[in-house]
Amino acid sequence: APVSVRHHLDILQGDNLIRVGRVERNGSVGRPQQFYVLTEEATGLFPNNFAALAAGLVQQMKEILPPEQVRTAFQSMARQIAGEADLPVLRTLPIEERLDRVTDFLNERGYLARWEANANDAEGGYLLHKFNCPYNGVSGEHRELCTMDQALVDELVGKHCCRTGSAADNGMCCTYQIG
């Protein structure tokens, strides 16, 4: 019944799953027709093939390009992502404040990162942990993504950081030692 349909549409709209996309009038009499579209929140509830697409693209790159060009492409992507941070300002900050900003930057991109002082380093180094891999399901087969993340962390921190643990190697997280 039309009343039931309107009731369910109101519920979906109240849950921010649909919105009125456009309103059209058929003739000059009666209610205008409303056309509903999914919101971004609703679109996120549907399965996607991003991991399969990414894996296919990486595989095609590896089949078409020489290994050095594949490595260069991923390093360039890391620099581009890092460029979204204010690197000149970031690199002027004291190391602990810089690590705060680096973890915030990574967390905005889904890494679930945190840092801590390295208790095993007499010279006062730090450890950066990333507990989530946004490339999960792809990075195990295509380690170029791990290399890209290494370059990203190096760019953000401003120097080479030694990866001491990897989620792709069945570790709890990816860990980088910062000296």
TACORZI-V200485 format. One line per field, one symbol per residue. ss: DSSP state (a for helix, b for strand, c for the rest). psi: psi as a letter, one per 20 degrees, with the letter a starting at -180 (. if undefined). Layout:
ss: ???
psi: ???
This chain:
ss: caaaaaaaaaaaaacccbbbbbbbccccccccbbbbbbcaaaaccccccaaaaaaaaaaaaaaaccaaaaaaaaaaaaaaaaccccaaaaccccaaaaaaaaaaaaaaccccbbbbbccccccccbbbbbcccccccccccccaaaaaaaaaaaaaaccccbbbbcaaaccccbbbbbc
psi: qhggghghhgghhhjkhrrogrpqpnaiqrqqpppqqqrhghhiiqqrkgghggggggggghhgqqhhhgggghhhgghgghihqmghggiiqqghhghghghgghhhjjimqrrqqohjohjkaqpppoipoijpihhhhnihhhhghghggggghjrppppiqphhkkrhrppppo.
